[in-house]
Amino acid sequence: MDAHTFGILFVGSLALALVVWVLHKLGKALASIAETLAAAAVVFFALWWLLKGLGWVVRQIVTHPRTSLTLLGVAAWCRWLDWPSLVITLGVLAAGLVTWRWAHLVSFDHWAGRFLRSWWFRWAVYAPKLPAWLHACGLSIKDDTIPVDITVSLVGRKKITRDRKAPGVRVPKVKGVRSGASWDEVRVQLVPGQKPEDFDEAARALAVARKVARCQVRETAPNVVSIDFQRRDLLARPVTCPEVDEAAVDVRRVWAGRTEYGQDWHVPLHGSGSHTLTAGASGAGKNSVMWCPLVSIAPAIRDGLVRVSGIDPKGMELAYGRGIFHRYAVTGKDTLALLDDLVGAMDERKAEFAGRVRTVPISTEHPLELVEFDEIGALTKYTDRKTREAIIEKVALLTTQGRALGFTVRGYVQEPTKDTVPVRELFPRRICLRVTAKSHVGMVLGDQAYERGAWANRISEAEAGVGYVWGEGLREPLRVRAGWVPDQTVKALEAFVTGGAVVPMPRPFVEGSAAA
C-alpha cells in the first residue's frame, strides 16, 4: 500500500468517524425530542380522557341526577365508612319500606313507591328494551349515506366511482319514565324525520311488544312524545257512586267516576266544555254518565241553584227519578214546548245581562239550567220532519249561545251518525262508551281518536260505564268509568231533592212544572 492510498483511507476513516459521531449526537437529540413528545402526548391524551370522563360524569349527573348521585353516594360511603355499614343501612331501609307498604299502601306509593318503580322500570325495562321495540315497530330512522362521486380523467375518458358507507339506524332516546299505579309513561325524544303521528299508528304494535292491554301516545312537548303503557286495568271493577250528602258543590267540577290513571274523574256542568254528547250501545252505561253527576250536585238541585230538565223519549229512564226535574217531556210535541221554554228563558237572561257581564253568575234567581236529553236520536231523526227540524234548531241555539248564560245541554245517543245527531259538532265535549263499530269512535270523538288509543269498540259488555272522553281541554282521549248509580240511590236523590214528596207525571208538558 503506497502513501497515497494510505492517506485516502485515513482521511475517509476520519470522515466516517465524524459522520458517525454527528449521527450519534443527532440520534440522541432526536431520541430526547421523541421522548419529550411521547411524554407530552401521553400527558395530553391523559388530560383529554380525564376531561372527557369528567364531562361524561357531569352530563350523567345533569341528565340522570337521582341515579348518578345515588351511585356517587354509595361509592363515597364505601370509601369512608366501609361496605358492611352500607349493607346494614340498606337492609334496615328495605325493611322499613316493606313495612310501610304493608301498613299503608296509598301513602307509600305516593311518596316512595312510584319513584322506586319509575327508576327500576327505566333502567331494567325501557332503557335496554324500548329501542328494540321501536325498531321492530318501524319507529327508527335509517341513515342512507349520500354517495360521493369522484371523477378521474384517463386518456380522455371519465371514470366515476361511488363511495358508500354502511347505513346506520337512529332510534328515539328515552328521556324519562314515570310509573303510576297502573300506567308507565315513557318520554322519548324523536329523531329528525319523525312525527308524533307515526307513534299513534304504531300504538297497537307497541302494546303487543310490551305485552300489555293498551298503549297510548301523547305529545308532551315539541319533538317529545309520551308512550303510555297500561300495566293493569284500574277500571276493571265497577266504580261506586257516593251516597247523596250535604257536601259542597262546584258545578264546574262535578265528580262523575274514575279515570284510567286511578284519579277522580270530574265533569263540568257549567262553563267551558259543559255541553256534552255521550254515545254508546244499549247497555254501555249511558245512565251512569247521566245520573252520577246529578247525585253529586244533589244539594244544588234542592237549593234551586241548578234546575234540571229531562227529555225522555222512552218514558222510562228519567221517569224513575221524575222528582228532580223542573221540566219533563216524552213526546216530540212536549219536547219542543220544553225547549221553547228554555230558549225563551235564555233570551230573557240575554236581554238582562247583555253588556254587563261576560258570564251570568249562578244564583237561585238565575239557576243553572241543565238539560238531560236521553236518546236524542229518537227525536232528531225518528219523528216527523217539522218537529225534527224545530227540535234541532232549539238544541243548536242552546248549545251555541247557552254556555255563558247558564244553560247546559247533555245529550245521549246510541247511533252517533251525522244523520241521527246533526248537531253533534256543537257539543265541545264528547264521551264514547262501548260502540259496535270502529267507525263510530271517529264519529263521536273526531278524527284520529281511534289511532290515539280510544278503542271504544273493544270494550266488553261486562264493562258498563267504561268509555273515552275527548274534547275541550283534553289533548288526548282519556279512558274513564262512570260511577254506577243503583235504583235506591236514584230514589234517595229524588227524596233528597223533593223532601219526600210524591211527584205526579204531568202529560202533556206544562211550562214551569217542577217538583221543588
C-alpha positions as CSV (number, residue, x, y, z in Angstrom):
1,M,0.0,0.0,0.0
2,D,1.6,3.3,-1.0
3,A,1.4,6.5,0.8
4,H,-1.4,8.0,-1.4
5,T,-3.7,5.1,-0.8
6,F,-3.0,5.1,2.9
7,G,-3.8,8.8,3.0
8,I,-7.1,8.4,1.3
9,L,-8.1,5.6,3.7
10,F,-7.0,7.6,6.7
11,V,-9.0,10.7,5.6
12,G,-12.0,8.5,4.8
13,S,-11.9,6.9,8.2
14,L,-11.8,10.3,9.9
15,A,-14.7,11.5,7.8
16,L,-16.7,8.3,8.6
17,A,-15.9,8.7,12.2
18,L,-17.1,12.3,12.1
19,V,-20.3,11.3,10.4
20,V,-20.9,8.5,12.9
21,W,-20.3,10.9,15.8
22,V,-22.7,13.5,14.3
23,L,-25.3,10.9,13.7
24,H,-24.9,9.6,17.3
25,K,-25.3,13.1,18.6
26,L,-28.3,13.7,16.3
27,G,-29.8,10.4,17.3
28,K,-29.5,11.2,21.0
29,A,-31.1,14.6,20.3
30,L,-33.9,13.1,18.3
31,A,-34.4,10.4,20.9
32,S,-34.6,13.1,23.6
33,I,-37.1,15.0,21.5
34,A,-39.1,11.9,20.8
35,E,-39.2,11.0,24.5
36,T,-40.3,14.6,25.3
37,L,-43.0,14.4,22.6
38,A,-44.1,11.0,23.7
39,A,-44.4,12.2,27.3
40,A,-46.3,15.3,26.2
41,A,-48.6,13.1,24.1
42,V,-49.2,10.8,27.0
43,V,-50.0,13.7,29.3
44,F,-52.2,15.3,26.6
45,F,-54.2,12.2,26.0
46,A,-54.4,11.5,29.7
47,L,-55.8,15.0,30.3
48,W,-58.1,14.7,27.3
49,W,-59.6,11.4,28.5
50,L,-59.7,12.8,32.1
51,L,-61.6,15.9,30.9
52,K,-63.8,13.7,28.7
53,G,-64.5,11.4,31.6
54,L,-65.3,14.4,33.9
55,G,-67.6,15.8,31.2
56,W,-69.4,12.4,30.9
57,V,-69.8,12.3,34.7
58,V,-71.2,15.9,34.8
59,R,-73.5,15.1,31.8
60,Q,-74.8,12.0,33.6
61,I,-75.4,13.9,36.8
62,V,-77.3,16.5,34.9
63,T,-79.2,14.0,32.8
64,H,-79.8,11.4,35.5
65,P,-79.3,13.2,38.8
66,R,-81.0,10.7,41.1
67,T,-79.2,7.7,39.8
68,S,-75.8,9.4,39.4
69,L,-75.9,11.0,42.9
70,T,-77.0,7.7,44.4
71,L,-74.0,5.8,42.9
72,L,-71.6,8.6,44.0
73,G,-73.1,8.4,47.5
74,V,-72.7,4.7,47.6
75,A,-69.1,5.0,46.4
76,A,-68.3,7.7,49.0
77,W,-69.9,5.6,51.7
78,C,-67.9,2.5,50.8
79,R,-64.7,4.7,50.7
80,W,-65.1,6.3,54.1
81,L,-67.5,4.1,56.1
82,D,-66.8,0.7,54.6
83,W,-69.3,-1.6,52.9
84,P,-70.7,-3.6,55.9
85,S,-72.3,-0.4,57.3
86,L,-73.8,0.3,53.9
87,V,-75.3,-3.3,53.7
88,I,-76.8,-2.9,57.2
89,T,-78.3,0.5,56.4
90,L,-79.8,-0.7,53.1
91,G,-81.3,-3.7,54.9
92,V,-82.9,-1.5,57.6
93,L,-84.2,0.9,54.9
94,A,-85.6,-2.0,52.8
95,A,-87.4,-3.5,55.9
96,G,-88.8,0.0,56.7
97,L,-90.2,0.4,53.1
98,V,-91.7,-3.1,53.1
99,T,-93.4,-2.4,56.5
100,W,-94.6,1.0,55.2
101,R,-96.1,-0.6,52.1
102,W,-97.8,-3.3,54.1
103,A,-99.2,-0.8,56.6
104,H,-100.4,2.0,54.2
105,L,-100.1,1.2,50.5
106,V,-101.5,4.6,49.3
107,S,-99.1,6.8,51.2
108,F,-96.2,4.5,50.4
109,D,-96.9,4.6,46.6
110,H,-97.4,8.4,46.7
111,W,-94.2,9.2,48.5
112,A,-91.8,6.3,47.6
113,G,-93.2,3.5,45.6
114,R,-93.8,5.4,42.3
115,F,-90.2,6.8,42.4
116,L,-88.6,3.5,43.0
117,R,-90.8,1.8,40.4
118,S,-90.0,4.5,37.8
119,W,-86.3,4.1,38.4
120,W,-86.4,0.3,38.2
121,F,-88.5,0.3,35.0
122,R,-86.3,2.8,33.3
123,W,-83.1,1.0,33.8
124,A,-84.3,-2.6,33.8
125,V,-87.0,-2.5,31.1
126,Y,-87.3,0.6,28.9
127,A,-83.7,1.8,28.5
128,P,-82.5,-1.6,27.3
129,K,-85.6,-2.9,25.6
130,L,-87.6,0.0,24.2
131,P,-85.1,0.8,21.3
132,A,-85.5,-2.7,20.0
133,W,-89.3,-2.5,20.3
134,L,-89.3,0.9,18.4
135,H,-87.1,-0.5,15.7
136,A,-89.3,-3.6,15.3
137,C,-92.4,-1.4,15.1
138,G,-90.8,0.7,12.3
139,L,-90.1,3.7,14.5
140,S,-86.4,4.1,13.7
141,I,-84.7,6.2,11.0
142,K,-82.2,4.7,8.7
143,D,-79.2,6.9,7.7
144,D,-78.9,6.5,3.9
145,T,-75.5,8.0,3.2
146,I,-75.4,10.2,0.1
147,P,-72.9,8.7,-2.4
148,V,-69.7,10.6,-3.1
149,D,-68.9,10.9,-6.8
150,I,-65.2,11.1,-7.8
151,T,-64.4,11.9,-11.5
152,V,-61.0,10.9,-12.8
153,S,-59.8,11.7,-16.3
154,L,-57.9,8.8,-18.0
155,V,-56.8,9.3,-21.7
156,G,-59.8,11.5,-22.5
157,R,-62.3,9.3,-20.7
158,K,-64.1,9.9,-17.4
159,K,-64.3,7.3,-14.7
160,I,-66.9,7.7,-12.0
161,T,-66.5,5.9,-8.7
162,R,-69.0,5.9,-5.8
163,D,-68.0,5.7,-2.2
164,R,-70.8,4.3,0.1
165,K,-70.7,3.8,3.8
166,A,-72.8,1.3,5.7
167,P,-76.1,2.9,6.7
168,G,-76.8,3.4,10.4
169,V,-80.1,3.4,12.4
170,R,-81.2,6.1,14.8
171,V,-83.8,5.3,17.4
172,P,-85.7,7.7,19.7
173,K,-83.9,8.2,23.0
174,V,-85.6,7.6,26.4
175,K,-85.7,10.9,28.3
176,G,-87.6,9.8,31.4
177,V,-90.0,7.3,32.9
178,R,-92.8,7.9,35.3
179,S,-94.6,4.9,36.7
180,G,-98.0,5.2,38.2
181,A,-100.4,2.7,39.9
182,S,-101.4,1.2,36.5
183,W,-99.6,3.2,33.8
184,D,-96.0,3.7,32.7
185,E,-95.3,7.0,31.0
186,V,-92.2,6.8,28.9
187,R,-91.0,10.1,27.4
188,V,-88.9,9.7,24.3
189,Q,-87.0,12.3,22.1
190,L,-88.0,12.0,18.4
191,V,-85.2,11.9,15.9
192,P,-85.3,14.1,12.8
193,G,-87.7,12.8,10.2
194,Q,-90.2,11.5,12.7
195,K,-93.6,13.0,13.8
196,P,-95.9,12.1,16.7
197,E,-98.5,10.7,14.3
198,D,-96.0,7.9,13.4
199,F,-96.3,6.7,17.0
200,D,-100.1,7.0,17.0
201,E,-100.3,4.5,14.2
202,A,-97.9,2.1,16.0
203,A,-99.7,2.2,19.3
204,R,-101.2,-1.2,19.0
205,A,-97.9,-2.8,17.9
206,L,-96.1,-1.2,20.9
207,A,-98.8,-2.6,23.2
208,V,-98.1,-6.1,21.8
209,A,-94.3,-5.6,22.1
210,R,-94.7,-4.6,25.8
211,K,-97.2,-7.4,26.4
212,V,-99.8,-5.1,27.8
213,A,-103.5,-4.5,27.0
214,R,-103.2,-0.8,25.9
215,C,-100.7,1.7,24.8
216,Q,-101.5,5.4,24.3
217,V,-99.3,8.1,22.7
218,R,-99.3,11.7,23.8
219,E,-97.4,14.7,22.6
220,T,-96.0,16.4,25.6
221,A,-93.5,18.9,24.0
222,P,-92.1,19.7,20.6
223,N,-90.2,16.6,19.4
224,V,-91.1,14.7,22.6
225,V,-93.9,12.1,23.0
226,S,-95.0,10.1,26.0
227,I,-95.6,6.4,25.3
228,D,-98.0,5.3,28.0
229,F,-98.3,1.5,28.7
230,Q,-101.1,0.2,30.8
231,R,-99.7,-2.5,33.1
232,R,-103.0,-3.2,34.8
233,D,-106.6,-2.1,34.5
234,L,-107.9,0.0,37.4
235,L,-111.3,0.3,35.8
236,A,-111.9,-3.5,35.7
237,R,-114.3,-3.3,38.6
238,P,-117.4,-1.0,38.8
239,V,-117.0,2.4,40.4
240,T,-119.5,3.1,43.1
241,C,-121.2,6.4,43.1
242,P,-121.1,8.1,46.6
243,E,-124.3,8.4,48.5
244,V,-126.3,11.6,48.4
245,D,-125.0,14.1,51.1
246,E,-124.6,17.7,52.0
247,A,-121.1,18.1,50.6
248,A,-120.2,21.4,48.9
249,V,-120.9,21.5,45.2
250,D,-118.8,23.0,42.4
251,V,-120.8,22.8,39.2
252,R,-117.6,23.5,37.1
253,R,-116.0,20.3,38.5
254,V,-118.5,17.6,39.4
255,W,-117.5,14.1,40.4
256,A,-118.5,11.5,37.8
257,G,-116.3,8.5,38.3
258,R,-112.7,7.4,38.0
259,T,-110.0,7.7,35.3
260,E,-107.7,5.0,33.9
261,Y,-104.9,6.6,36.0
262,G,-106.7,5.9,39.3
263,Q,-107.8,9.6,39.7
264,D,-111.2,11.1,40.3
265,W,-113.0,12.0,37.1
266,H,-114.7,15.4,37.2
267,V,-117.0,16.8,34.5
268,P,-118.0,20.5,34.0
269,L,-121.8,21.2,34.1
270,H,-121.2,24.9,33.7
271,G,-118.7,26.9,31.8
272,S,-116.2,25.8,29.2
273,G,-116.8,22.3,27.8
274,S,-120.1,21.8,29.7
275,H,-122.2,20.8,26.7
276,T,-121.6,17.0,26.4
277,L,-122.7,14.3,24.0
278,T,-122.5,10.7,25.2
279,A,-122.7,7.9,22.7
280,G,-122.9,4.2,23.4
281,A,-124.6,1.0,22.5
282,S,-127.5,-0.4,24.5
283,G,-126.2,-1.4,28.0
284,A,-123.0,0.6,27.6
285,G,-123.6,2.6,30.7
286,K,-125.1,5.9,29.5
287,N,-127.4,6.0,32.5
288,S,-124.3,6.0,34.8
289,V,-122.9,9.0,32.9
290,M,-126.3,10.8,33.4
291,W,-127.2,10.0,37.0
292,C,-123.8,10.1,38.8
293,P,-123.2,13.9,38.3
294,L,-126.8,14.6,39.3
295,V,-126.2,12.7,42.6
296,S,-123.0,14.7,43.1
297,I,-124.9,18.0,42.8
298,A,-127.9,17.0,44.8
299,P,-127.7,19.9,47.3
300,A,-127.5,22.4,44.5
301,I,-130.6,20.9,42.9
302,R,-132.5,21.0,46.2
303,D,-131.5,24.6,46.9
304,G,-132.5,25.8,43.5
305,L,-129.0,26.7,42.2
306,V,-129.4,24.0,39.5
307,R,-132.7,23.4,37.7
308,V,-132.7,20.1,35.7
309,S,-135.0,19.5,32.7
310,G,-135.4,16.0,31.4
311,I,-136.3,14.8,27.9
312,D,-137.1,11.1,28.0
313,P,-138.4,9.7,24.7
314,K,-138.6,6.2,26.1
315,G,-140.6,7.5,29.1
316,M,-138.7,5.1,31.4
317,E,-135.2,6.1,32.5
318,L,-135.7,9.7,33.7
319,A,-139.2,8.9,34.9
320,Y,-137.7,6.7,37.7
321,G,-136.3,9.9,39.2
322,R,-139.0,12.3,38.0
323,G,-139.0,14.4,41.1
324,I,-135.7,16.1,40.4
325,F,-136.8,17.5,37.1
326,H,-138.2,21.0,36.9
327,R,-139.4,20.3,33.3
328,Y,-140.1,16.9,31.8
329,A,-141.0,15.8,28.3
330,V,-141.6,12.5,26.5
331,T,-143.2,13.1,23.1
332,G,-141.8,15.3,20.3
333,K,-144.5,17.9,21.0
334,D,-143.7,18.1,24.7
335,T,-140.0,18.3,23.9
336,L,-140.5,21.2,21.6
337,A,-142.5,23.0,24.2
338,L,-139.8,22.4,26.8
339,L,-137.1,23.6,24.5
340,D,-139.1,26.7,23.6
341,D,-139.5,27.5,27.3
342,L,-135.7,27.2,27.8
343,V,-134.9,29.3,24.7
344,G,-137.3,32.0,26.0
345,A,-135.6,32.0,29.4
346,M,-132.2,32.2,27.7
347,D,-133.4,35.2,25.7
348,E,-134.6,36.9,28.8
349,R,-131.2,36.5,30.5
350,K,-129.5,37.7,27.4
351,A,-131.6,40.9,27.5
352,E,-131.0,41.4,31.2
353,F,-127.2,40.8,31.3
354,A,-126.1,41.9,27.8
355,G,-123.2,44.3,28.1
356,R,-122.9,43.9,31.9
357,V,-121.1,40.6,32.4
358,R,-119.4,38.0,30.2
359,T,-120.8,35.1,32.2
360,V,-124.1,35.1,34.1
361,P,-123.4,34.2,37.8
362,I,-125.3,31.2,39.1
363,S,-127.8,32.0,41.8
364,T,-131.3,31.0,42.9
365,E,-132.7,33.8,40.7
366,H,-130.7,32.7,37.8
367,P,-130.0,29.0,38.3
368,L,-128.0,26.8,36.0
369,E,-130.5,25.2,33.6
370,L,-129.3,21.7,33.0
371,V,-131.0,19.7,30.2
372,E,-130.7,15.9,30.2
373,F,-131.7,14.8,26.7
374,D,-131.9,11.0,26.7
375,E,-132.0,9.1,23.4
376,I,-131.6,12.3,21.4
377,G,-131.6,10.4,18.1
378,A,-135.3,9.4,18.7
379,L,-136.4,13.0,18.3
380,T,-133.7,14.3,15.9
381,K,-134.3,11.6,13.3
382,Y,-137.2,9.3,14.0
383,T,-140.0,11.8,14.1
384,D,-141.9,14.0,11.6
385,R,-139.8,16.5,9.6
386,K,-141.3,19.7,11.0
387,T,-140.9,18.7,14.7
388,R,-137.5,17.3,14.0
389,E,-136.2,20.5,12.4
390,A,-137.7,22.6,15.2
391,I,-136.0,20.5,17.9
392,I,-132.7,20.6,16.1
393,E,-132.9,24.4,15.8
394,K,-133.7,24.8,19.5
395,V,-130.8,22.5,20.6
396,A,-128.5,24.3,18.3
397,L,-129.5,27.6,19.9
398,L,-128.9,26.3,23.4
399,T,-125.5,24.7,22.6
400,T,-124.2,27.8,20.8
401,Q,-125.5,30.5,23.0
402,G,-126.3,29.0,26.3
403,R,-122.9,28.4,27.9
404,A,-122.2,32.0,29.2
405,L,-125.9,32.4,30.1
406,G,-126.1,29.3,32.3
407,F,-127.7,26.8,30.0
408,T,-126.1,23.4,29.6
409,V,-127.2,20.5,27.3
410,R,-126.2,16.9,27.9
411,G,-127.3,14.5,25.2
412,Y,-127.2,10.7,24.9
413,V,-127.4,8.6,21.8
414,Q,-127.0,5.0,20.6
415,E,-126.3,5.7,16.9
416,P,-123.8,8.6,16.6
417,T,-124.1,9.2,12.8
418,K,-124.5,12.7,11.4
419,D,-128.0,11.9,10.2
420,T,-129.0,10.9,13.7
421,V,-127.4,13.8,15.5
422,P,-127.0,16.7,13.1
423,V,-125.8,18.9,15.9
424,R,-123.1,16.6,17.3
425,E,-120.3,19.1,16.3
426,L,-121.9,21.7,18.6
427,F,-121.1,19.6,21.7
428,P,-117.5,20.6,22.7
429,R,-117.0,17.6,25.0
430,R,-117.9,14.1,23.9
431,I,-117.9,10.7,25.6
432,C,-117.8,7.4,23.7
433,L,-118.8,4.3,25.7
434,R,-118.9,0.9,24.2
435,V,-119.9,1.1,20.5
436,T,-120.5,-1.7,17.9
437,A,-118.2,-0.4,15.1
438,K,-114.7,1.1,14.9
439,S,-116.1,3.9,12.7
440,H,-118.4,5.1,15.5
441,V,-115.4,6.1,17.5
442,G,-114.4,8.7,15.0
443,M,-118.0,9.9,14.6
444,V,-118.2,10.6,18.3
445,L,-114.7,11.7,19.3
446,G,-113.4,13.0,16.0
447,D,-110.7,12.1,13.5
448,Q,-107.6,10.2,14.8
449,A,-109.3,9.4,18.1
450,Y,-109.0,5.6,17.4
451,E,-105.4,5.9,16.4
452,R,-104.6,7.8,19.6
453,G,-105.9,4.9,21.7
454,A,-109.7,5.4,22.0
455,W,-110.6,1.8,21.3
456,A,-114.2,2.0,22.4
457,N,-115.3,-0.8,20.1
458,R,-113.1,-3.2,22.1
459,I,-114.9,-2.5,25.4
460,S,-116.7,-5.7,26.6
461,E,-120.3,-5.9,27.6
462,A,-119.2,-6.5,31.2
463,E,-117.6,-3.0,31.4
464,A,-120.7,-0.9,31.6
465,G,-119.8,2.8,32.2
466,V,-116.3,2.5,30.7
467,G,-115.6,4.9,27.8
468,Y,-113.3,7.5,26.4
469,V,-113.6,11.3,26.9
470,W,-112.2,13.7,24.4
471,G,-113.0,17.3,23.8
472,E,-112.4,20.8,25.1
473,G,-109.4,20.9,27.5
474,L,-108.3,17.3,26.7
475,R,-105.5,16.8,24.2
476,E,-105.7,13.0,24.2
477,P,-108.5,10.5,24.7
478,L,-108.9,9.7,28.4
479,R,-110.3,6.4,29.5
480,V,-112.9,6.7,32.3
481,R,-115.5,4.7,34.1
482,A,-118.6,6.5,35.3
483,G,-119.9,5.8,38.8
484,W,-122.6,3.2,39.0
485,V,-125.9,4.5,40.4
486,P,-128.3,1.8,41.7
487,D,-132.0,2.3,41.8
488,Q,-132.1,3.0,45.5
489,T,-129.6,5.9,45.0
490,V,-131.9,7.4,42.3
491,K,-134.8,7.2,44.7
492,A,-132.7,8.6,47.6
493,L,-131.7,11.5,45.3
494,E,-135.4,12.2,44.4
495,A,-136.4,12.1,48.1
496,F,-133.5,14.4,49.0
497,V,-134.5,17.0,46.4
498,T,-138.2,16.9,46.9
499,G,-138.2,16.4,50.7
500,G,-140.0,13.0,50.2
501,A,-142.9,14.5,48.3
502,V,-144.6,12.3,45.6
503,V,-144.4,13.9,42.2
504,P,-147.1,13.2,39.6
505,M,-146.3,12.6,36.0
506,P,-147.7,15.6,34.1
507,R,-148.7,15.0,30.5
508,P,-148.5,17.0,28.3
509,F,-145.7,19.3,29.2
510,V,-146.7,22.2,31.4
511,E,-144.4,25.3,31.4
512,G,-142.5,25.6,34.7
513,S,-143.9,22.4,36.2
514,A,-141.5,21.5,39.0
515,A,-141.1,19.2,41.8
516,A,-139.4,21.5,44.2
